[in-house]
């Protein structure tokens, strides 16, 4: 069962870091003028949203529980990505939408610092949490290569990148579905509620 939880966490990591890598590449490519200002606006919106989203995970997890908090964040992450990259938005509006992506997609990672250690016994707590937290980053390291591949497509590269990011929006929605999955013969769901549980 733990392996399925790890797979789910890796998928979320891939969705987050791959989306960020592709988005960083397309902001520079999309800006026809004032590229530095466009990149600054993207980064400010994304990281401000991420900071607020990260800080909000603590009261959300305490109040609602971990599973409910993940469900809300994953659902909103999918919506933020699908709306930002699926709608025909002016570039300035799309840049501001990165705040919502940061709030939800980046924000949920704040919960991993306290949720992941709760899943492992004391002797494995640091190793298990560290592996889970960083596995998505390792796999998503292909992101810059994908950005280069998409950019090499020429005049349609921006449209291709936006379409790729739109489809990445379905990854967190898979996470929402995994919240409800129970394996046959198991009493516990794949995503374990750790609120109020005594640590081993």
C-alpha positions in Angstrom: 0.0 0.0 0.0 2.8 2.4 0.8 4.1 1.9 -2.8 0.8 3.2 -4.2 1.0 6.2 -1.9 4.5 6.9 -3.1 3.4 6.6 -6.7 0.6 9.1 -6.1 3.1 11.6 -4.5 5.5 11.1 -7.4 2.7 11.9 -9.8 1.9 15.1 -7.9 5.6 16.1 -7.9 5.8 15.5 -11.7 2.7 17.6 -12.3 4.0 20.4 -10.2 7.6 20.6 -11.3 7.0 19.7 -14.9 4.4 22.4 -15.1 6.7 24.9 -13.6 9.6 24.0 -15.9 7.4 24.3 -19.0 5.7 27.5 -17.8 9.1 29.2 -17.2 10.1 28.4 -20.7 6.9 29.7 -22.3 6.8 33.0 -20.4 10.1 34.0 -22.0 9.1 32.7 -25.4 5.6 34.4 -25.3 6.9 37.8 -24.3 7.6 39.7 -27.5 8.9 42.7 -25.6 9.8 43.4 -22.0 10.7 39.8 -21.3 12.3 40.7 -18.0 9.1 42.4 -16.8 7.0 39.4 -17.9 9.3 36.9 -16.2 9.3 39.1 -13.0 5.5 39.2 -13.0 5.3 35.5 -13.5 7.8 34.7 -10.7 6.2 37.2 -8.3 2.7 35.9 -8.9 3.7 32.2 -8.7 5.9 32.5 -5.6 3.6 34.8 -3.7 0.7 32.4 -4.4 3.0 29.5 -3.3 3.9 31.2 -0.1 0.3 31.9 0.8 -0.8 28.4 -0.3 2.0 26.8 1.7 1.0 28.7 4.9 -2.6 27.9 4.4 -2.0 24.1 4.4 -1.4 24.1 8.2 -4.7 25.5 9.3 -6.5 23.6 6.6 -4.9 20.3 7.7 -5.6 21.0 11.3 -9.2 22.0 10.7 -10.3 19.6 7.9 -7.7 16.8 8.2 -5.0 15.8 5.7 -7.1 13.9 3.2 -9.7 16.7 2.9 -7.0 19.3 2.6 -5.3 17.3 -0.2 -8.6 16.9 -2.0 -9.3 20.6 -2.0 -5.7 21.5 -3.1 -5.7 18.9 -5.9 -9.1 19.9 -7.1 -8.1 23.6 -7.2 -4.7 22.8 -8.7 -6.4 21.0 -11.6 -8.9 23.9 -12.1 -6.1 26.5 -11.9 -4.0 24.7 -14.6 -7.0 23.9 -16.8 -8.3 27.4 -16.7 -5.0 29.2 -17.1 -3.8 27.1 -20.0 -7.1 26.0 -21.5 -8.9 29.3 -21.9 -8.0 31.9 -24.5 -6.6 34.6 -22.2 -4.7 37.7 -22.9 -1.0 37.2 -21.9 -1.2 39.7 -19.0 -4.2 37.9 -17.5 -2.4 34.5 -18.0 0.6 35.9 -16.1 -1.6 36.9 -13.2 -3.3 33.5 -13.1 0.1 32.1 -12.1 -0.8 33.3 -8.6 -3.6 30.7 -8.5 -1.2 28.1 -9.8 1.3 29.0 -7.1 -1.4 29.1 -4.4 -2.6 25.6 -5.2 0.0 23.6 -7.1 3.0 24.9 -5.3 1.1 25.5 -2.0 0.3 21.8 -1.4 4.0 21.0 -1.1 4.0 22.9 2.2 2.0 20.0 3.7 4.5 17.4 2.6 7.0 18.6 5.3 4.6 17.5 8.0 2.5 14.8 6.3 5.3 12.6 4.8 7.2 12.1 8.1 3.9 11.0 9.7 3.7 8.1 7.2 6.9 6.4 8.3 8.2 4.8 11.5 10.8 6.8 13.4 13.8 4.9 12.0 12.7 5.6 8.4 11.1 9.0 8.8 13.9 11.1 7.3 14.7 8.7 4.4 11.1 8.0 3.5 10.0 11.6 3.6 13.1 12.8 1.7 12.6 10.2 -1.0 8.9 10.9 -1.5 9.4 14.7 -1.5 12.2 14.6 -4.1 11.2 11.8 -6.4 8.9 14.0 -8.4 11.7 16.6 -8.8 14.0 13.9 -10.2 11.5 12.6 -12.7 10.4 16.1 -13.6 14.0 17.1 -14.4 13.1 16.2 -18.0 11.0 19.4 -18.1 13.7 21.7 -19.4 14.4 19.1 -22.2 10.7 19.1 -23.1 10.7 22.9 -23.1 13.6 22.9 -25.6 11.9 20.3 -27.7 8.6 22.3 -27.8 10.5 25.6 -28.5 12.3 23.9 -31.5 8.9 23.5 -33.2 9.1 27.0 -34.4 6.1 29.3 -34.8 3.6 26.9 -33.1 5.8 26.3 -30.1 3.8 28.5 -27.8 0.5 26.9 -28.7 2.1 23.4 -28.2 3.4 24.4 -24.8 0.0 25.8 -23.7 -1.6 22.6 -24.8 0.9 20.5 -22.9 0.3 22.5 -19.7 -3.4 22.2 -20.1 -3.1 18.3 -20.1 -0.8 18.5 -17.1 -3.9 20.0 -15.3 -5.4 16.5 -15.2 -2.6 15.1 -13.1 -3.9 16.7 -9.8 -7.4 15.5 -10.7 -6.0 11.9 -10.7 -4.8 12.7 -7.2 -8.4 13.6 -6.3 -9.6 10.2 -7.6 -6.8 8.4 -5.6 -8.1 9.9 -2.4 -11.2 7.7 -2.7 -9.5 4.5 -3.8 -9.5 1.6 -1.3 -7.6 -1.6 -2.3 -9.5 -4.9 -2.0 -9.1 -6.5 1.4 -7.7 -3.2 2.9 -9.6 -1.1 5.4 -7.4 2.0 4.7 -7.7 4.2 1.7 -4.5 4.9 -0.3 -4.1 8.4 1.2 -3.9 7.8 5.0 -5.5 10.3 7.4 -2.8 11.1 10.0 -4.7 13.9 11.9 -4.7 13.0 15.5 -2.9 9.7 14.9 -0.1 8.7 17.3 3.2 8.4 15.5 5.1 5.1 15.6 
